[in-house]
Amino acid sequence: MRRLLVFICAVILVDTMLYAALTPLLPVLRDQLDISKGQAGILFGSYALGTLLGALPAGAVVARVGPRPVLIGGLVIMTSAGVFFALADQILVLDIARFVQGIGGACSWTAGLAWLAREAPEGRRGAVLGTAIGMGVVGAQLGPVIGGIARSVGREGAFIVVSGLGLLLIVWALTFASPPQPATRGTTIRNALGDAPFRRAIWLTVIGSLAFGVVDVLTPLRLDDLGAGGLAISAVFFFAAAVEAIANPLTGRYADRHGVTQLVPAALLVAATALLVLSVPTSWVVLAVLIVLVFGAIGALWTPGGNLMSLSADRLGLDQGYAFALNNIGWSLGIGVGSSVGGALGEAAGDVVAYSLVALACLATAVSWRPNRRELPVPSSP
């Protein structure tokens, strides 16, 4: 189990590094290609669109043939897309490369997390998933660093080197035997979506990714406008992701032992408060502090949501491949809407409108959060 966890963490790390490297590059691409906030949002959201369209097919294949071949296919797609992104010099080609990378991410994340959920004991599933998701956040830490390096040394070399790590991961994947397939179950996705705890778990992913989509597009542009350089922008998102990375394993262990009754509304209230004042600062240092706060609060939703969804899938008899495919769809919808609509709103009506709408969604979710007994944790094994 430990070796598998390390491998899945490495896959998620590299994929997220490529995804998050775009953030500090947005101001450069805006200047080089003369793109608007709306176009920047589309570029950022193209990855999410690829994940949206690729997640359910990936889950279906995982349910049929197992996670290993799907994960390997995702690595091949991810590596190829990273090279195309490195070499592209037109916004349309960059959009397509991000879209294809999102398809690869849908395959690797769906297969990897489903593999872990199948292998992990129920009483430790939150901690295992939290470790893997936390490693994705570490990738989000390193991604802006890669983007900052790319601003200095050139996008081509930086992205090709990182994409090359995908080749090593493919070789590593071949050393694992395919896990046995679980018995076929008759529960459908439609039935699972009719279950309130399952829907609530997916919504936690949607609301978190919606907030991140808005923040990831608007805040680096605002930091740049306030005078923060490429290194400073990279550092802000590095430390923000560090807080999020620490939160995920901790919230996973907490969910294993105590459930999510108090954790989720508290995180939502903190996030909503920070979002409401995110457009106020006139100093990039103050804005940076608020970004870190938003990342920590919203990041605290990922693991509880994934753990609740995985346990609900077991209870309902839904294959974990389908469960994490739906989770990826929720993530991609949130990121896609948050980045594209948030960018367009920021361009047309100001950043405060985009932040306020997301904050209201967080507040509404916190107020209406009413988990029931089916969302209580499975006791941890000693």
N, C-alpha and C positions, 0 to 999 in steps of 0.2 A: 504493500500500500504506500509506503513512504517513497519508494522509487517512482511509482506512478505519479504521486503528488508532485514530486520535484519536476518530473517531465512536463506535466500539464502546466505547472507554474511557469516553466520556461517558454512554452508555446504562447501562453497568454501574455507573458512579459514582452516578447518580441512583437507580437501582433499589436499590442497597445502602444508600444514605442513608435511604430510606424504611424499609427492613428494619431497620436498626440503630438507628433513632431510638427504638425501643421500650424499649431497655435501661434508660436512666435514668428512664423513665416508669413502670416496673413498681412501684416503691414508692408512687408517687402513685396509680396505678390500684388498688393493693392497699388503700389507705386510702379512696379515693373509692367504690369498688365493693364493698369488703369481700370480696376474693377471697383464696383460700388459695395456698400455694406450688404446689399441684397445678394450680389454675386458671390461675395465672400461667404455668406450664409449657405448658398447653394453648394459651393465647393465643400464646405465643412460637412453639410448634410448628405452629400453624395455617398459617403461611406455608410451612413445609416440606411439610405435607400437600398443599397446593395444587401445589407444585412436583413432588411425587411423582406426582400424578395427571395433571399437565399435561405432564410432560417427554417421555414416549414419543410421545403424539400430536403434540407439537411437532416431535420428531425425524422422525417419519414424513412430516409435511408439508414439512419442510425437504428431505428426500430426494426428494420428488416435485416441488415447485414452486420450491425454492430458499429461501435464508435471508431475503431482503429482506421479502417479505410477512409472514412469521412474526414477524420482529422488529417490524414496524410494528404488527401485531396485539397483540403483547406490550406495547408502549408504551401503546396505547389502554387495555388492561385495567389496567395498572399505574396510570395516571393516574386512572382512575375509582375504583379501589379506594382510592387515597390520599385522595380527597375523602370517600368514605364513612367511612373511619377517622377523619378529622378531625371529622366531625359526629356520630359515634355516641356514645351515652351508656349503652349496655347491653353487658354482657360478651359476650352471644351475637352481637350485631351486630359488635362488634370482632373476634371470632373469625372471622366470615364475611368481613369486609373483609380481614383478614390472609390468609385462605385464597385469596381471589380474587387478591390481590396476588401470592401464590405462583405461581398459574397464569400471570400475566403475566410474572413473573420466569423461569419455566421456558421460556417462548417467547423472551424476549429473550436470556437467557444461552445457550440451546441454539443459536439462530440466529446470535447474534453470534460465539461461539467457533468454531462450525462454519465460518462465513464466513472468519474469520481463518485457521483451520487449512487451508482450501482454498487460500488465497492466499499464505500464508507459505512460503518455501523450507524444506525439511526441516531443513537444518543451522542454521536460525535460528528454528525453530518454538517451541522452549522459551523463547527470549527474548521473542518476540512474545506468546505466551500468558501468560508471566510478567508482562509489562507490563500486559496487560488485567486479569489477576487481581489484580495489585497495585493497579490503579485501583479495583477492587471493594473492596479493603481500605482505600483512601483514603476511599471512601464509608462504610465501617464506622467510620472516624475521625470523619467529619463527621456521621454519623447521630446518635451520642450528643450531639454539640453541638446538633443540631436538637432532640433530645429534651430537653436541658437548657433550651434557649430556650423550648420548649413548656411546661415546668414553670413558667416565669416569666411568659410572655405569653399562654399559653393554647394548647391543642392545636389548635384550629380554624385559627387564622391560620397557624401554623407549617407544618402539614401541607398546607394548601391551596397555600401559596406554593411549597413543594417539589414538590408534585404538578404544579403548573403548568409546571414545567420539562419535563415529559413532552410537553406540546404543542409546545414548541420542537424537541424531538428528533424528533417525528413529521414536522415540516416539513423538518428536516435530512435525515431518511431518504429523503424523496421526491426529493432531489437526486442520489441514487446510482442508477446503472443496475443492473438485476438481473444478477448474475454468471451466466456460462454454467453450465449443469448438467453435472456430470461424467458419464461413461458409466455406464450402469446396471450394477450388479454383482450377482452372485448370492449372495454370502455373507449368511447370516442372523444375527440376533442370537444365536440359540441356538448357532451354531457359534462365534461370537466369545466367548461366555461359557464355551465349552469350552477356550479358550486360557488357559494359566496366566498369562503376562505381562499379558494384558488384564484378567483377574480381579484380579490383584495391584494393577494401577493403580487400579481402581475401589475396592478395599479401602482404599487410602491416603486416598481422599476420604471413605469411610465413617468410618474411625477418627478422622480429623481433625474431621469435622463432629460426630461423637458427643461428642468432648471439648468442642468449642465450645458444643454445645447445653446440656451440664451447666453449664459455666462461665458462660455468658451468663445463665442463669436464677438460679443460686444466688449468684454473687458480688455482683451489684448489691444484692441483698437483704441480704447479709452486710455489705457496705460501709455500707449505710444503718443497720443495727443497731449498727455500731461507731462511728457518729457522722459519717460522711462525708455532706456535703450534695450537692445535685443537681449543682452545678458541679464538685465534687471527683470525683463518680462519672463525670461526662462526661469530665473530664480524664484519669482513669485509663484509660478505654477508648480515648480519643484517642491517648495515648502508646503503649498496647499495640498498637493497630492500626498506628501509625507504624512500629514495629519490624517488624510483619508485612508492611507495604507495601514496606519496603526489602528484606526477605528474598526476596520473590517474583521480581522480575526477576533478582536475583543467583543464586538457585537455578535459574532457567530457563537462564541462561547456563552455569552449572556443569553442568547436565544435558546441554546441547548438546555440551559438550566432554568431560566425564568420566563421564557416566552417573550412576546413583543408588545404586550399590552401597554406598558409605560414608555418603552424606548422610542417607539415610532412617533407618537404625538409630540414628545419632547423635541425630537430632532426636527420635525416639521415646523414647529413654532420658532425654533432658533433660526432655521433657514429662511422662513418667511420674514422675520424681523430684519435679518441681514440684507435680503433682497430689496426690501422696501427703501433702504437707505443707500443702496449700491451706486445710485447715480448722483449722490450728493457731493462726495469728496472732490476737492480741487487740487489735492496733493496725491501723487501716485502712491506714496507710502501708505497713506490712510486707506486708499482703495485696495491696496495689496492686503492689508489686514482683514478687510471685509471679505475679500475673495477667499482667503484661508478659512474664515469662519463658515462661509457658504459651503465650501468643499467638505469640511469636516461634518457639518450637519447633514447635508444631502448624502454624503458617502455612507453615513450610518444606516441608510435605508437598504443598500444593496444586499448585504448578506442576510438580514432578517427576511427580506422579501424572497430571496432565492431559497432559503431554508424552508420557509413556510410553503412555498410552491412545490418543492421537492417532496416534502412530507405529505402534502395534500395529494400529489400525484400517486404516491404509494397507497394512500387510503382509498383513492378512487379507482386504482388499477390502471392508471395511465402510464405508458412507457416514459422513462426519464428523457429519452430523446425528444419526444413530442413536448414534454414539459419545458425543457430548456429552449426548444425552438420557439415556443410561445413567449418565453421570457425574453428571448432575443428580439422577437417582433415588438414586444412592449418597449424594449430599449430603443430600437430603431425608430419607432413611431415618435417617441419622446424627443430623441436627438434630432430627427428630421424636422419635426414641427418646430422645436425650440430654436434650432439654428437658422432655418430658412425664414420662418415667420418672425422670429426675434430679430434677425438681421433686417428684414423689410420694415418692421415696426420702428426699429432704431433709426432707420434712414428717413422714414416718413413722419413719425410722430415724436421721436426722441427715445432714448434708452429707458427713461423712467416708465414709459407706458409698458414696454416689454417686461421689465422687472416686476412691475406692480401686478400684472396679470398672473405671472407665475407665483408670486407671493400669495395672492388670493386663492389660487388653486391649492397651495400648501396649507393655508389656514383652513379651507373648507375640508380638506382631507383629515387634518388633525381633529377638527371639531366632530366629524362624523365617524371617527375611528371607533368601532365597537366590535372587537374580536370576541369569539366565543370559545367554548371548550375545545372545539376541534383545532384551535390554534395554540393550545397549550403545548409546551415542549415535551419531547420524549426524554425521560430521565437519562442522564449521562451514565455511561458505564464507568466503573472505577478504573 
